[in-house]
Amino acid sequence: MKKSTQQTYEELLSPELLNSVDGLILLSKMIIGGYLLGQNQSIRTGQGQVFRQYRSYQPGDDLRLLDWKMYARSGRYFVKESEIETNITVKFVIDASASMLHEDHHKIKKIELARLMATTLGHLALEQGDAIALYAVNESQIVQLSPRQHRQHLHRLVFELLQITPGGGFPTIHNHPLLYHNQGGNKEMIVFISDMYEHSGEIYETLEQLSALKNEVLFFHLLGQNELDLNYKGTVTLEDLETGQRVQVDSQKVRKQYQENLQQHLHQIEQKMLDLEVSYNLFSMSDPLDKALGDFLKRRQRL
Amino acid sequence: MTIQNPTYLWALLGLLVPLAIHLWSRKAGKTVKVGSTQWLIASENTRFSSLQFNEVFLFVIRTLVVLLAVLILLDLVQKQPADARKMAKTWVLTEKALLKDARVRPQVDELVKAGASLHLLEPSMPLVSPKELSQETFPPKEKAALQTSSDPKVFTSLNYWSYLRELDTRVDAPKKVIIFAQNNQQRFQGTRPNLGLEVEWINLPQQRKQVFLLDALQLPKDSLLLSIGMSDESGTQVIQEKIGRQANTKIKDLPSVIVKDAQVHFAQVPNEGIQIRVPTPKRVLIVYDQAYNLDQQYLKAALETVGEYMQTKVEAQTVAWDKLASRNQNQERLDWAIFLGKASKGTKAKPNISNQRIVQQLRPSNQWFAPDEAKPNVYYLQQRVNPEINANVLKVTFLEELTQLLFANPNAQERLSKFDQRQISLGQVSPQKKLETDNQIVNQNEGESETQSYHLLWWLALVIGIVVERLIQANRLKV
């Protein structure tokens, strides 16, 4: 069932759908269809409106939690437990630098995949009862959306996602202080989507700050399959989208060296992310989005 | 296989182009925009560290394309055996002297071998059999024809047009003649004939320039004024050199001049000597009436000027018509008499006081002097020698014509004709409508039916080669 759904959404992946509100929402529904079953209840218990269970009193429990009516009926001490309402905010931080315009062999840009990823996870978060917010930034543009929990907020999120115009580099930490503004005061889960191309450690510094605020940070490192493999044919001139630098390469000859360099770089990033306690996920553009959903839900359960 | 345009063999250097491309291979390839190139820079530097030969198949295709283009330029043709029956109706005409010429003999042999019959380019056009040709025992000829073309009489009497006219009327006239000859201008006299023959002229350009003595004039102070002619196929020019009358004189860029007794010759051709001409003063009498007073003054001045230029004294005297009778005619010998204006009444109109006369007779012409058609040595002065009436008198042409008339040198003219090497272009010598301008014997000998050109094949292969090369290249650039 899940496999057939995945195939269907992948078949529908096209720049036209990825650049429209309805298209993005349709795709997100198709992706999360299988995940919503049984996932709409909190698994933690505590104080709340929805009753969950009775538990025997144990020394140390607050006496105010004792259900005296139960004691009257049974003569034993029981504590009444309800589901806890976590009420968190899922904030999507999207790197809107020019490098996100990189295309994979399927002619899908990174930014388009980032939009789909944010829409899908946002959809899932709303279904879970969480608020969703957006913060996309580059050197010349800031696109942001305040956290809300309404179902209609998904449309706003998608609309704002489509307003993102990648360009320039990722700004330094001092140029986007609004990123840390937590309006609702709720706990936040930050979903950071970026290709991690930085010039002076600006993305890393941002992650450091976010992590220091004791937020749960989930980092999706988006890379094209052609970036990972350098599987171009013959001699090509590669142009850096951010710096404009051009490099002529015979891909066959430099592939091995390049992959070694890249793997070393990825390993360094992973180490840094572990230091920051950021959940790091390398996500190839040819990977199915279900993988991202799995990581997201696993992380969500910790909150 | 024969190469028609060997000059284009230079184009083979074009093969270096694909070789260079494939050795260096610095083609940028397709440009792809990527997120970052920071992991590529380190590996890029090592890429061109040494020359490497790459894309062998593409190189082969490109080389073939260049080769095919060169082949098309070279105009490679396949020579096929000539049709013997066709050649049997072909005559090869040439002068006897030219049969020993290395430029002619191999081609003549080839044509005779192919079936053409060889004839000498002489009035009777005698046949030369292959056996006679190999043994070089040519048939007897008339005395005049036996002489070499260096004999001036024979030389100037050669007239190709008349030979061809005669050939055209013969019963055994061939359909085609191939003529090996030097296209000296003076051998084509008269109008171009309209013949039924197909004629192909094979031009034989002169191998070197002719330098010859035209005239040697004795000057005062024991010196000579030499007129030296230089002639080649493109033109003839005459220069004048003044030398001392010593035995051997070296002139810059010219052979040494030997002066012996009353003769002068170039050192290497003692047989071609000329007599030293001693200038004799020319006596000219100008008879005029009063209306031509200014004319006679100008004419007299012009005569003296010309004499000075020609290093010969001109003694010009003037006398009015009415005083002509009283002049003692027996006193002096006159070279020329010039009559200006009309004789006054009672005077003999044109007294016979000189063999050579010039009579004023105005005619609408640009020429100054015109000969009388009936009387030799009588010329007409067709314009007034008066600057107030005729401004042309101040132009140099008047003096030129006057010089030619007064100082005509028949010996020098004859020598000039003898040594004149000027040739007329092949375009002018063909008596037929069909014209062959190429002087390559290969072209001349082979009609289209006798050669097989592979042009179409080469072009087809070239186009296919270019298409294949483009397809491979486009496929290579796909990423």
Interface residues (C-beta under 8 A of the other chain):
Chain A: S99 M100 L101 H102 E103 K110 D195 Y197 L223 G224 N226 E227 Y232 K233 G234 T235 V236 T237 L238 E239 D240 L241 E242 T243 Q245 R246 V247 Q248 V249 D250 S251 K253 V254 Q257 Y258 N261 L262 H265
Chain B: S25 R26 K27 A28 G29 K30 T31 V32 K33 V34 G35 S36 T37 Q38 W39 L40 I41 A42 S43 E44 T46 R47 R476 L477 K478 V479
